[in-house]
Amino acid sequence: MKPDEIQNPDNIRNEDDALDQSIALNRIVMTMLQHQKETNKRIFIALIISLLMNLAIVGGFLWYESQFQWVETETTTTITQDTGEGTGNNVYQEGENAVYNQGEEVE
């Protein structure tokens, strides 16, 4: 500050107001940080509870599934193929010996 500014009492009053405002702003910031800290603690607790509930659900599902016995069975399927007799032939034929039946009626 310049010496002539010190002589002016309004400048000193403005400096005191600035100091008061700085202290007030500091208190506001400290209060906001305290509230954010409490909020973060609550969110962390909710996260832990959520994780524990998910683990309980997975454990319950695994316990439920373990109540059943799994039996392996083998299934044999026999497939008969159309040999080309009659109409509706679905056997692929090619070459000079191919016989094509188109829409003939069978009696």
Gaussian input, Z-matrix of N, CA and C with variables (Angstrom, degrees):
# hf/3-21g

backbone

0 1
 N
 C     1     B1
 C     2     B2     1     A1
 N     3     B3     2     A2     1     D1
 C     4     B4     3     A3     2     D2
 C     5     B5     4     A4     3     D3
 N     6     B6     5     A5     4     D4
 C     7     B7     6     A6     5     D5
 C     8     B8     7     A7     6     D6
 N     9     B9     8     A8     7     D7
 C    10    B10     9     A9     8     D8
 C    11    B11    10    A10     9     D9
 N    12    B12    11    A11    10    D10
 C    13    B13    12    A12    11    D11
 C    14    B14    13    A13    12    D12
 N    15    B15    14    A14    13    D13
 C    16    B16    15    A15    14    D14
 C    17    B17    16    A16    15    D15
 N    18    B18    17    A17    16    D16
 C    19    B19    18    A18    17    D17
 C    20    B20    19    A19    18    D18
 N    21    B21    20    A20    19    D19
 C    22    B22    21    A21    20    D20
 C    23    B23    22    A22    21    D21
 N    24    B24    23    A23    22    D22
 C    25    B25    24    A24    23    D23
 C    26    B26    25    A25    24    D24
 N    27    B27    26    A26    25    D25
 C    28    B28    27    A27    26    D26
 C    29    B29    28    A28    27    D27
 N    30    B30    29    A29    28    D28
 C    31    B31    30    A30    29    D29
 C    32    B32    31    A31    30    D30
 N    33    B33    32    A32    31    D31
 C    34    B34    33    A33    32    D32
 C    35    B35    34    A34    33    D33
 N    36    B36    35    A35    34    D34
 C    37    B37    36    A36    35    D35
 C    38    B38    37    A37    36    D36
 N    39    B39    38    A38    37    D37
 C    40    B40    39    A39    38    D38
 C    41    B41    40    A40    39    D39
 N    42    B42    41    A41    40    D40
 C    43    B43    42    A42    41    D41
 C    44    B44    43    A43    42    D42
 N    45    B45    44    A44    43    D43
 C    46    B46    45    A45    44    D44
 C    47    B47    46    A46    45    D45
 N    48    B48    47    A47    46    D46
 C    49    B49    48    A48    47    D47
 C    50    B50    49    A49    48    D48
 N    51    B51    50    A50    49    D49
 C    52    B52    51    A51    50    D50
 C    53    B53    52    A52    51    D51
 N    54    B54    53    A53    52    D52
 C    55    B55    54    A54    53    D53
 C    56    B56    55    A55    54    D54
 N    57    B57    56    A56    55    D55
 C    58    B58    57    A57    56    D56
 C    59    B59    58    A58    57    D57
 N    60    B60    59    A59    58    D58
 C    61    B61    60    A60    59    D59
 C    62    B62    61    A61    60    D60
 N    63    B63    62    A62    61    D61
 C    64    B64    63    A63    62    D62
 C    65    B65    64    A64    63    D63
 N    66    B66    65    A65    64    D64
 C    67    B67    66    A66    65    D65
 C    68    B68    67    A67    66    D66
 N    69    B69    68    A68    67    D67
 C    70    B70    69    A69    68    D68
 C    71    B71    70    A70    69    D69
 N    72    B72    71    A71    70    D70
 C    73    B73    72    A72    71    D71
 C    74    B74    73    A73    72    D72
 N    75    B75    74    A74    73    D73
 C    76    B76    75    A75    74    D74
 C    77    B77    76    A76    75    D75
 N    78    B78    77    A77    76    D76
 C    79    B79    78    A78    77    D77
 C    80    B80    79    A79    78    D78
 N    81    B81    80    A80    79    D79
 C    82    B82    81    A81    80    D80
 C    83    B83    82    A82    81    D81
 N    84    B84    83    A83    82    D82
 C    85    B85    84    A84    83    D83
 C    86    B86    85    A85    84    D84
 N    87    B87    86    A86    85    D85
 C    88    B88    87    A87    86    D86
 C    89    B89    88    A88    87    D87
 N    90    B90    89    A89    88    D88
 C    91    B91    90    A90    89    D89
 C    92    B92    91    A91    90    D90
 N    93    B93    92    A92    91    D91
 C    94    B94    93    A93    92    D92
 C    95    B95    94    A94    93    D93
 N    96    B96    95    A95    94    D94
 C    97    B97    96    A96    95    D95
 C    98    B98    97    A97    96    D96
 N    99    B99    98    A98    97    D97
 C   100   B100    99    A99    98    D98
 C   101   B101   100   A100    99    D99
 N   102   B102   101   A101   100   D100
 C   103   B103   102   A102   101   D101
 C   104   B104   103   A103   102   D102
 N   105   B105   104   A104   103   D103
 C   106   B106   105   A105   104   D104
 C   107   B107   106   A106   105   D105
 N   108   B108   107   A107   106   D106
 C   109   B109   108   A108   107   D107
 C   110   B110   109   A109   108   D108
 N   111   B111   110   A110   109   D109
 C   112   B112   111   A111   110   D110
 C   113   B113   112   A112   111   D111
 N   114   B114   113   A113   112   D112
 C   115   B115   114   A114   113   D113
 C   116   B116   115   A115   114   D114
 N   117   B117   116   A116   115   D115
 C   118   B118   117   A117   116   D116
 C   119   B119   118   A118   117   D117
 N   120   B120   119   A119   118   D118
 C   121   B121   120   A120   119   D119
 C   122   B122   121   A121   120   D120
 N   123   B123   122   A122   121   D121
 C   124   B124   123   A123   122   D122
 C   125   B125   124   A124   123   D123
 N   126   B126   125   A125   124   D124
 C   127   B127   126   A126   125   D125
 C   128   B128   127   A127   126   D126
 N   129   B129   128   A128   127   D127
 C   130   B130   129   A129   128   D128
 C   131   B131   130   A130   129   D129
 N   132   B132   131   A131   130   D130
 C   133   B133   132   A132   131   D131
 C   134   B134   133   A133   132   D132
 N   135   B135   134   A134   133   D133
 C   136   B136   135   A135   134   D134
 C   137   B137   136   A136   135   D135
 N   138   B138   137   A137   136   D136
 C   139   B139   138   A138   137   D137
 C   140   B140   139   A139   138   D138
 N   141   B141   140   A140   139   D139
 C   142   B142   141   A141   140   D140
 C   143   B143   142   A142   141   D141
 N   144   B144   143   A143   142   D142
 C   145   B145   144   A144   143   D143
 C   146   B146   145   A145   144   D144
 N   147   B147   146   A146   145   D145
 C   148   B148   147   A147   146   D146
 C   149   B149   148   A148   147   D147
 N   150   B150   149   A149   148   D148
 C   151   B151   150   A150   149   D149
 C   152   B152   151   A151   150   D150
 N   153   B153   152   A152   151   D151
 C   154   B154   153   A153   152   D152
 C   155   B155   154   A154   153   D153
 N   156   B156   155   A155   154   D154
 C   157   B157   156   A156   155   D155
 C   158   B158   157   A157   156   D156
 N   159   B159   158   A158   157   D157
 C   160   B160   159   A159   158   D158
 C   161   B161   160   A160   159   D159
 N   162   B162   161   A161   160   D160
 C   163   B163   162   A162   161   D161
 C   164   B164   163   A163   162   D162
 N   165   B165   164   A164   163   D163
 C   166   B166   165   A165   164   D164
 C   167   B167   166   A166   165   D165
 N   168   B168   167   A167   166   D166
 C   169   B169   168   A168   167   D167
 C   170   B170   169   A169   168   D168
 N   171   B171   170   A170   169   D169
 C   172   B172   171   A171   170   D170
 C   173   B173   172   A172   171   D171
 N   174   B174   173   A173   172   D172
 C   175   B175   174   A174   173   D173
 C   176   B176   175   A175   174   D174
 N   177   B177   176   A176   175   D175
 C   178   B178   177   A177   176   D176
 C   179   B179   178   A178   177   D177
 N   180   B180   179   A179   178   D178
 C   181   B181   180   A180   179   D179
 C   182   B182   181   A181   180   D180
 N   183   B183   182   A182   181   D181
 C   184   B184   183   A183   182   D182
 C   185   B185   184   A184   183   D183
 N   186   B186   185   A185   184   D184
 C   187   B187   186   A186   185   D185
 C   188   B188   187   A187   186   D186
 N   189   B189   188   A188   187   D187
 C   190   B190   189   A189   188   D188
 C   191   B191   190   A190   189   D189
 N   192   B192   191   A191   190   D190
 C   193   B193   192   A192   191   D191
 C   194   B194   193   A193   192   D192
 N   195   B195   194   A194   193   D193
 C   196   B196   195   A195   194   D194
 C   197   B197   196   A196   195   D195
 N   198   B198   197   A197   196   D196
 C   199   B199   198   A198   197   D197
 C   200   B200   199   A199   198   D198
 N   201   B201   200   A200   199   D199
 C   202   B202   201   A201   200   D200
 C   203   B203   202   A202   201   D201
 N   204   B204   203   A203   202   D202
 C   205   B205   204   A204   203   D203
 C   206   B206   205   A205   204   D204
 N   207   B207   206   A206   205   D205
 C   208   B208   207   A207   206   D206
 C   209   B209   208   A208   207   D207
 N   210   B210   209   A209   208   D208
 C   211   B211   210   A210   209   D209
 C   212   B212   211   A211   210   D210
 N   213   B213   212   A212   211   D211
 C   214   B214   213   A213   212   D212
 C   215   B215   214   A214   213   D213
 N   216   B216   215   A215   214   D214
 C   217   B217   216   A216   215   D215
 C   218   B218   217   A217   216   D216
 N   219   B219   218   A218   217   D217
 C   220   B220   219   A219   218   D218
 C   221   B221   220   A220   219   D219
 N   222   B222   221   A221   220   D220
 C   223   B223   222   A222   221   D221
 C   224   B224   223   A223   222   D222
 N   225   B225   224   A224   223   D223
 C   226   B226   225   A225   224   D224
 C   227   B227   226   A226   225   D225
 N   228   B228   227   A227   226   D226
 C   229   B229   228   A228   227   D227
 C   230   B230   229   A229   228   D228
 N   231   B231   230   A230   229   D229
 C   232   B232   231   A231   230   D230
 C   233   B233   232   A232   231   D231
 N   234   B234   233   A233   232   D232
 C   235   B235   234   A234   233   D233
 C   236   B236   235   A235   234   D234
 N   237   B237   236   A236   235   D235
 C   238   B238   237   A237   236   D236
 C   239   B239   238   A238   237   D237
 N   240   B240   239   A239   238   D238
 C   241   B241   240   A240   239   D239
 C   242   B242   241   A241   240   D240
 N   243   B243   242   A242   241   D241
 C   244   B244   243   A243   242   D242
 C   245   B245   244   A244   243   D243
 N   246   B246   245   A245   244   D244
 C   247   B247   246   A246   245   D245
 C   248   B248   247   A247   246   D246
 N   249   B249   248   A248   247   D247
 C   250   B250   249   A249   248   D248
 C   251   B251   250   A250   249   D249
 N   252   B252   251   A251   250   D250
 C   253   B253   252   A252   251   D251
 C   254   B254   253   A253   252   D252
 N   255   B255   254   A254   253   D253
 C   256   B256   255   A255   254   D254
 C   257   B257   256   A256   255   D255
 N   258   B258   257   A257   256   D256
 C   259   B259   258   A258   257   D257
 C   260   B260   259   A259   258   D258
 N   261   B261   260   A260   259   D259
 C   262   B262   261   A261   260   D260
 C   263   B263   262   A262   261   D261
 N   264   B264   263   A263   262   D262
 C   265   B265   264   A264   263   D263
 C   266   B266   265   A265   264   D264
 N   267   B267   266   A266   265   D265
 C   268   B268   267   A267   266   D266
 C   269   B269   268   A268   267   D267
 N   270   B270   269   A269   268   D268
 C   271   B271   270   A270   269   D269
 C   272   B272   271   A271   270   D270
 N   273   B273   272   A272   271   D271
 C   274   B274   273   A273   272   D272
 C   275   B275   274   A274   273   D273
 N   276   B276   275   A275   274   D274
 C   277   B277   276   A276   275   D275
 C   278   B278   277   A277   276   D276
 N   279   B279   278   A278   277   D277
 C   280   B280   279   A279   278   D278
 C   281   B281   280   A280   279   D279
 N   282   B282   281   A281   280   D280
 C   283   B283   282   A282   281   D281
 C   284   B284   283   A283   282   D282
 N   285   B285   284   A284   283   D283
 C   286   B286   285   A285   284   D284
 C   287   B287   286   A286   285   D285
 N   288   B288   287   A287   286   D286
 C   289   B289   288   A288   287   D287
 C   290   B290   289   A289   288   D288
 N   291   B291   290   A290   289   D289
 C   292   B292   291   A291   290   D290
 C   293   B293   292   A292   291   D291
 N   294   B294   293   A293   292   D292
 C   295   B295   294   A294   293   D293
 C   296   B296   295   A295   294   D294
 N   297   B297   296   A296   295   D295
 C   298   B298   297   A297   296   D296
 C   299   B299   298   A298   297   D297
 N   300   B300   299   A299   298   D298
 C   301   B301   300   A300   299   D299
 C   302   B302   301   A301   300   D300
 N   303   B303   302   A302   301   D301
 C   304   B304   303   A303   302   D302
 C   305   B305   304   A304   303   D303
 N   306   B306   305   A305   304   D304
 C   307   B307   306   A306   305   D305
 C   308   B308   307   A307   306   D306
 N   309   B309   308   A308   307   D307
 C   310   B310   309   A309   308   D308
 C   311   B311   310   A310   309   D309
 N   312   B312   311   A311   310   D310
 C   313   B313   312   A312   311   D311
 C   314   B314   313   A313   312   D312
 N   315   B315   314   A314   313   D313
 C   316   B316   315   A315   314   D314
 C   317   B317   316   A316   315   D315
 N   318   B318   317   A317   316   D316
 C   319   B319   318   A318   317   D317
 C   320   B320   319   A319   318   D318

   B1=1.4334
   B2=1.5199
   B3=1.2698
   B4=1.4637
   B5=1.5256
   B6=1.2655
   B7=1.4850
   B8=1.5181
   B9=1.3373
   B10=1.4656
   B11=1.5269
   B12=1.3306
   B13=1.4664
   B14=1.5198
   B15=1.3249
   B16=1.4659
   B17=1.5292
   B18=1.2937
   B19=1.4550
   B20=1.5345
   B21=1.3375
   B22=1.4552
   B23=1.5246
   B24=1.3441
   B25=1.4709
   B26=1.5293
   B27=1.3311
   B28=1.4661
   B29=1.5266
   B30=1.3217
   B31=1.4645
   B32=1.5262
   B33=1.3173
   B34=1.4723
   B35=1.5339
   B36=1.3232
   B37=1.4630
   B38=1.5294
   B39=1.3199
   B40=1.4539
   B41=1.5202
   B42=1.3145
   B43=1.4662
   B44=1.5210
   B45=1.3297
   B46=1.4684
   B47=1.5269
   B48=1.3307
   B49=1.4586
   B50=1.5278
   B51=1.3190
   B52=1.4682
   B53=1.5132
   B54=1.3339
   B55=1.4622
   B56=1.5256
   B57=1.3232
   B58=1.4671
   B59=1.5323
   B60=1.3153
   B61=1.4553
   B62=1.5218
   B63=1.3096
   B64=1.4655
   B65=1.5243
   B66=1.3215
   B67=1.4725
   B68=1.5322
   B69=1.3182
   B70=1.4705
   B71=1.5270
   B72=1.3304
   B73=1.4609
   B74=1.5252
   B75=1.3197
   B76=1.4633
   B77=1.5277
   B78=1.3284
   B79=1.4655
   B80=1.5256
   B81=1.3312
   B82=1.4673
   B83=1.5219
   B84=1.3262
   B85=1.4650
   B86=1.5191
   B87=1.3270
   B88=1.4658
   B89=1.5347
   B90=1.3439
   B91=1.4668
   B92=1.5259
   B93=1.3395
   B94=1.4637
   B95=1.5272
   B96=1.3199
   B97=1.4725
   B98=1.5227
   B99=1.3311
   B100=1.4679
   B101=1.5285
   B102=1.3416
   B103=1.4649
   B104=1.5314
   B105=1.3231
   B106=1.4648
   B107=1.5243
   B108=1.3111
   B109=1.4718
   B110=1.5323
   B111=1.3267
   B112=1.4727
   B113=1.5252
   B114=1.3323
   B115=1.4619
   B116=1.5264
   B117=1.3280
   B118=1.4678
   B119=1.5264
   B120=1.3212
   B121=1.4658
   B122=1.5272
   B123=1.3348
   B124=1.4701
   B125=1.5288
   B126=1.3307
   B127=1.4680
   B128=1.5295
   B129=1.3154
   B130=1.4660
   B131=1.5263
   B132=1.3237
   B133=1.4668
   B134=1.5363
   B135=1.3315
   B136=1.4714
   B137=1.5262
   B138=1.3270
   B139=1.4612
   B140=1.5277
   B141=1.3079
   B142=1.4715
   B143=1.5268
   B144=1.3321
   B145=1.4692
   B146=1.5258
   B147=1.3314
   B148=1.4648
   B149=1.5261
   B150=1.3167
   B151=1.4654
   B152=1.5253
   B153=1.3260
   B154=1.4683
   B155=1.5269
   B156=1.3260
   B157=1.4670
   B158=1.5260
   B159=1.3290
   B160=1.4656
   B161=1.5213
   B162=1.3184
   B163=1.4675
   B164=1.5310
   B165=1.3343
   B166=1.4702
   B167=1.5261
   B168=1.3277
   B169=1.4664
   B170=1.5233
   B171=1.3229
   B172=1.4720
   B173=1.5225
   B174=1.3315
   B175=1.4626
   B176=1.5140
   B177=1.3317
   B178=1.4643
   B179=1.5142
   B180=1.3247
   B181=1.4643
   B182=1.5210
   B183=1.3293
   B184=1.4632
   B185=1.5267
   B186=1.3303
   B187=1.4641
   B188=1.5289
   B189=1.3354
   B190=1.4579
   B191=1.5245
   B192=1.3190
   B193=1.4657
   B194=1.5257
   B195=1.3124
   B196=1.4656
   B197=1.5288
   B198=1.3253
   B199=1.4638
   B200=1.5201
   B201=1.3181
   B202=1.4515
   B203=1.5216
   B204=1.3353
   B205=1.4579
   B206=1.5167
   B207=1.2908
   B208=1.4582
   B209=1.5148
   B210=1.3274
   B211=1.4536
   B212=1.5172
   B213=1.3212
   B214=1.4569
   B215=1.5196
   B216=1.3062
   B217=1.4610
   B218=1.5127
   B219=1.3147
   B220=1.4538
   B221=1.5170
   B222=1.2978
   B223=1.4568
   B224=1.5217
   B225=1.3305
   B226=1.4579
   B227=1.5244
   B228=1.3114
   B229=1.4509
   B230=1.5154
   B231=1.3169
   B232=1.4627
   B233=1.5190
   B234=1.3199
   B235=1.4558
   B236=1.5116
   B237=1.3421
   B238=1.4653
   B239=1.5109
   B240=1.3043
   B241=1.4505
   B242=1.5163
   B243=1.3233
   B244=1.4580
   B245=1.5250
   B246=1.2909
   B247=1.4746
   B248=1.5149
   B249=1.2882
   B250=1.4441
   B251=1.5069
   B252=1.2986
   B253=1.4608
   B254=1.5198
   B255=1.2842
   B256=1.4675
   B257=1.5138
   B258=1.3386
   B259=1.4604
   B260=1.5216
   B261=1.3039
   B262=1.4591
   B263=1.5108
   B264=1.2832
   B265=1.4551
   B266=1.5253
   B267=1.3487
   B268=1.4543
   B269=1.5294
   B270=1.3125
   B271=1.4589
   B272=1.5252
   B273=1.2883
   B274=1.4614
   B275=1.5226
   B276=1.3110
   B277=1.4625
   B278=1.5177
   B279=1.3329
   B280=1.4521
   B281=1.5209
   B282=1.2718
   B283=1.4546
   B284=1.5258
   B285=1.3622
   B286=1.4621
   B287=1.5228
   B288=1.3294
   B289=1.4664
   B290=1.5303
   B291=1.3513
   B292=1.4620
   B293=1.5187
   B294=1.3356
   B295=1.4551
   B296=1.5220
   B297=1.3228
   B298=1.4495
   B299=1.5162
   B300=1.3199
   B301=1.4592
   B302=1.5047
   B303=1.3220
   B304=1.4554
   B305=1.5056
   B306=1.3213
   B307=1.4463
   B308=1.5116
   B309=1.2961
   B310=1.4580
   B311=1.5241
   B312=1.3101
   B313=1.4554
   B314=1.5133
   B315=1.2999
   B316=1.4654
   B317=1.5218
   B318=1.3586
   B319=1.4613
   B320=1.4815
   A1=109.82
   A2=114.68
   A3=120.23
   A4=109.11
   A5=116.89
   A6=119.02
   A7=113.77
   A8=119.01
   A9=118.99
   A10=111.97
   A11=117.82
   A12=120.57
   A13=111.04
   A14=117.04
   A15=120.12
   A16=109.42
   A17=117.11
   A18=121.97
   A19=111.25
   A20=116.91
   A21=120.44
   A22=109.17
   A23=120.36
   A24=122.44
   A25=112.78
   A26=118.76
   A27=120.13
   A28=110.69
   A29=116.99
   A30=120.42
   A31=110.61
   A32=116.91
   A33=120.42
   A34=109.02
   A35=117.56
   A36=121.57
   A37=110.03
   A38=118.13
   A39=121.83
   A40=110.82
   A41=116.66
   A42=119.76
   A43=110.47
   A44=117.17
   A45=120.34
   A46=109.95
   A47=117.74
   A48=121.20
   A49=110.75
   A50=115.66
   A51=119.20
   A52=110.27
   A53=116.32
   A54=119.68
   A55=110.46
   A56=117.51
   A57=121.13
   A58=110.74
   A59=115.78
   A60=119.35
   A61=111.23
   A62=116.60
   A63=120.57
   A64=110.71
   A65=116.22
   A66=120.24
   A67=109.45
   A68=117.27
   A69=120.81
   A70=110.74
   A71=115.74
   A72=119.55
   A73=111.06
   A74=117.00
   A75=121.29
   A76=110.57
   A77=117.18
   A78=120.30
   A79=110.97
   A80=115.65
   A81=119.39
   A82=110.58
   A83=116.78
   A84=120.67
   A85=110.72
   A86=117.30
   A87=120.44
   A88=110.77
   A89=116.84
   A90=120.54
   A91=110.54
   A92=116.68
   A93=120.02
   A94=111.00
   A95=116.75
   A96=119.75
   A97=111.47
   A98=116.72
   A99=120.11
   A100=110.60
   A101=117.09
   A102=120.37
   A103=110.66
   A104=117.29
   A105=120.32
   A106=110.47
   A107=116.51
   A108=120.43
   A109=110.16
   A110=116.98
   A111=120.55
   A112=111.01
   A113=116.22
   A114=120.65
   A115=110.82
   A116=116.35
   A117=120.24
   A118=111.20
   A119=117.01
   A120=120.56
   A121=110.24
   A122=117.28
   A123=120.86
   A124=111.26
   A125=116.45
   A126=119.89
   A127=110.50
   A128=117.35
   A129=121.08
   A130=110.69
   A131=116.87
   A132=120.50
   A133=110.12
   A134=117.43
   A135=120.53
   A136=110.74
   A137=117.62
   A138=121.41
   A139=111.30
   A140=117.12
   A141=121.02
   A142=110.20
   A143=117.07
   A144=120.23
   A145=110.28
   A146=117.02
   A147=120.85
   A148=111.09
   A149=117.36
   A150=120.27
   A151=111.63
   A152=116.79
   A153=119.98
   A154=111.38
   A155=116.89
   A156=119.68
   A157=110.73
   A158=117.57
   A159=120.13
   A160=111.21
   A161=117.12
   A162=120.24
   A163=110.92
   A164=116.92
   A165=120.09
   A166=110.67
   A167=117.72
   A168=120.95
   A169=110.37
   A170=116.94
   A171=120.44
   A172=110.22
   A173=116.99
   A174=120.26
   A175=112.13
   A176=117.14
   A177=120.76
   A178=112.02
   A179=116.55
   A180=120.07
   A181=110.75
   A182=117.28
   A183=120.18
   A184=110.96
   A185=117.10
   A186=120.08
   A187=110.07
   A188=117.37
   A189=121.63
   A190=111.17
   A191=116.50
   A192=120.19
   A193=111.96
   A194=118.07
   A195=119.88
   A196=111.92
   A197=118.64
   A198=121.90
   A199=112.25
   A200=117.70
   A201=121.62
   A202=110.51
   A203=115.36
   A204=120.07
   A205=108.33
   A206=115.28
   A207=121.08
   A208=109.07
   A209=116.91
   A210=122.49
   A211=107.29
   A212=115.25
   A213=119.30
   A214=108.99
   A215=115.98
   A216=121.39
   A217=109.01
   A218=114.94
   A219=120.16
   A220=108.58
   A221=116.82
   A222=122.40
   A223=107.83
   A224=115.31
   A225=120.66
   A226=108.29
   A227=115.88
   A228=121.47
   A229=109.04
   A230=116.47
   A231=121.23
   A232=107.88
   A233=115.34
   A234=120.88
   A235=108.29
   A236=115.37
   A237=119.36
   A238=108.03
   A239=115.60
   A240=120.15
   A241=109.72
   A242=114.90
   A243=120.98
   A244=108.31
   A245=115.91
   A246=120.05
   A247=113.19
   A248=117.50
   A249=119.47
   A250=113.96
   A251=118.81
   A252=121.00
   A253=108.87
   A254=117.75
   A255=122.01
   A256=110.88
   A257=114.63
   A258=119.73
   A259=109.76
   A260=116.06
   A261=120.11
   A262=110.80
   A263=116.31
   A264=121.85
   A265=109.58
   A266=116.20
   A267=118.99
   A268=111.69
   A269=116.94
   A270=120.78
   A271=107.79
   A272=115.46
   A273=120.71
   A274=109.37
   A275=115.49
   A276=120.14
   A277=108.45
   A278=114.45
   A279=118.69
   A280=108.98
   A281=115.48
   A282=119.36
   A283=112.65
   A284=114.81
   A285=120.17
   A286=112.71
   A287=119.08
   A288=121.74
   A289=112.56
   A290=117.96
   A291=121.17
   A292=110.36
   A293=116.47
   A294=122.79
   A295=106.57
   A296=116.65
   A297=121.38
   A298=109.30
   A299=117.15
   A300=123.13
   A301=107.85
   A302=117.28
   A303=119.61
   A304=110.23
   A305=115.66
   A306=122.47
   A307=115.69
   A308=120.64
   A309=122.46
   A310=108.29
   A311=115.83
   A312=119.66
   A313=110.03
   A314=114.46
   A315=120.24
   A316=107.99
   A317=116.19
   A318=119.73
   A319=111.30
   D1=146.85
   D2=177.82
   D3=-83.44
   D4=153.84
   D5=-178.01
   D6=-59.39
   D7=-34.93
   D8=-179.88
   D9=-71.38
   D10=-24.65
   D11=176.51
   D12=-73.22
   D13=-29.94
   D14=178.51
   D15=-68.32
   D16=-34.31
   D17=-179.29
   D18=-64.16
   D19=-29.62
   D20=-176.09
   D21=-81.89
   D22=118.30
   D23=-177.72
   D24=-68.67
   D25=-23.75
   D26=178.61
   D27=-66.72
   D28=-35.75
   D29=177.84
   D30=-65.37
   D31=-40.43
   D32=179.00
   D33=-66.62
   D34=-41.03
   D35=179.21
   D36=-63.63
   D37=-39.97
   D38=177.98
   D39=-64.44
   D40=-36.51
   D41=177.23
   D42=-66.77
   D43=-40.61
   D44=177.84
   D45=-64.36
   D46=-40.25
   D47=177.14
   D48=-63.87
   D49=-38.79
   D50=178.72
   D51=-64.25
   D52=-40.24
   D53=178.13
   D54=-65.61
   D55=-42.00
   D56=178.15
   D57=-64.18
   D58=-41.60
   D59=178.41
   D60=-65.29
   D61=-38.97
   D62=178.48
   D63=-63.91
   D64=-42.13
   D65=178.99
   D66=-66.11
   D67=-42.39
   D68=179.06
   D69=-63.44
   D70=-44.05
   D71=178.30
   D72=-63.30
   D73=-38.96
   D74=177.57
   D75=-62.33
   D76=-41.29
   D77=178.84
   D78=-65.74
   D79=-40.46
   D80=178.37
   D81=-62.30
   D82=-44.58
   D83=179.77
   D84=-64.22
   D85=-41.57
   D86=179.06
   D87=-64.11
   D88=-38.88
   D89=177.59
   D90=-65.58
   D91=-42.01
   D92=178.50
   D93=-64.02
   D94=-40.61
   D95=177.84
   D96=-63.71
   D97=-38.73
   D98=178.30
   D99=-64.62
   D100=-42.66
   D101=178.37
   D102=-65.36
   D103=-39.95
   D104=178.91
   D105=-65.62
   D106=-37.39
   D107=177.75
   D108=-62.81
   D109=-42.91
   D110=178.06
   D111=-65.31
   D112=-40.51
   D113=178.82
   D114=-63.56
   D115=-43.93
   D116=178.39
   D117=-62.24
   D118=-37.13
   D119=178.17
   D120=-64.58
   D121=-42.09
   D122=178.67
   D123=-64.94
   D124=-41.58
   D125=178.69
   D126=-64.64
   D127=-39.66
   D128=178.20
   D129=-63.40
   D130=-42.15
   D131=178.06
   D132=-64.27
   D133=-41.92
   D134=177.76
   D135=-62.87
   D136=-38.55
   D137=177.71
   D138=-63.54
   D139=-44.55
   D140=178.64
   D141=-62.58
   D142=-43.53
   D143=178.87
   D144=-62.90
   D145=-41.48
   D146=178.89
   D147=-62.75
   D148=-43.70
   D149=178.43
   D150=-63.12
   D151=-42.00
   D152=178.53
   D153=-64.48
   D154=-38.73
   D155=178.05
   D156=-66.40
   D157=-40.03
   D158=177.40
   D159=-63.19
   D160=-41.82
   D161=177.07
   D162=-63.14
   D163=-38.75
   D164=177.86
   D165=-65.11
   D166=-39.81
   D167=179.03
   D168=-64.61
   D169=-44.77
   D170=179.04
   D171=-63.41
   D172=-43.37
   D173=177.87
   D174=-61.97
   D175=-41.86
   D176=177.60
   D177=-64.07
   D178=-40.31
   D179=178.69
   D180=-64.87
   D181=-43.49
   D182=178.93
   D183=-64.44
   D184=-39.49
   D185=177.38
   D186=-64.07
   D187=-43.40
   D188=179.62
   D189=-61.30
   D190=-44.66
   D191=179.95
   D192=-67.80
   D193=-27.86
   D194=-179.06
   D195=-75.38
   D196=-8.59
   D197=179.77
   D198=-74.65
   D199=-18.02
   D200=-176.31
   D201=-100.02
   D202=145.01
   D203=176.36
   D204=-98.47
   D205=135.06
   D206=179.42
   D207=-95.72
   D208=127.27
   D209=179.60
   D210=-116.33
   D211=127.17
   D212=178.29
   D213=-92.14
   D214=129.43
   D215=178.23
   D216=-125.15
   D217=148.39
   D218=176.61
   D219=-107.42
   D220=131.86
   D221=-179.95
   D222=-113.80
   D223=126.33
   D224=177.93
   D225=-105.24
   D226=128.69
   D227=-179.32
   D228=-118.17
   D229=129.76
   D230=177.51
   D231=-104.80
   D232=128.68
   D233=-179.38
   D234=-117.10
   D235=128.39
   D236=175.28
   D237=-105.20
   D238=137.44
   D239=-177.43
   D240=-104.85
   D241=141.92
   D242=176.24
   D243=-64.64
   D244=127.86
   D245=-176.63
   D246=-91.96
   D247=1.95
   D248=176.05
   D249=98.21
   D250=10.28
   D251=178.96
   D252=-85.81
   D253=135.80
   D254=178.14
   D255=81.46
   D256=-169.60
   D257=-179.71
   D258=-87.23
   D259=169.75
   D260=-179.05
   D261=76.33
   D262=29.92
   D263=-178.24
   D264=-64.79
   D265=126.14
   D266=177.88
   D267=-114.66
   D268=15.86
   D269=178.02
   D270=-89.07
   D271=132.16
   D272=-179.05
   D273=-73.52
   D274=125.53
   D275=-179.92
   D276=-122.77
   D277=145.54
   D278=-177.77
   D279=-147.81
   D280=148.42
   D281=173.12
   D282=101.14
   D283=-170.14
   D284=-174.70
   D285=-74.95
   D286=-18.80
   D287=-179.72
   D288=-93.21
   D289=6.74
   D290=-177.49
   D291=-70.94
   D292=139.93
   D293=177.86
   D294=-118.31
   D295=123.14
   D296=-179.17
   D297=-110.56
   D298=120.78
   D299=177.03
   D300=-104.82
   D301=114.23
   D302=-178.11
   D303=-119.34
   D304=105.93
   D305=170.67
   D306=63.64
   D307=28.89
   D308=177.50
   D309=-81.02
   D310=141.06
   D311=177.32
   D312=-87.75
   D313=137.91
   D314=179.16
   D315=-100.77
   D316=131.80
   D317=179.99
   D318=-101.78

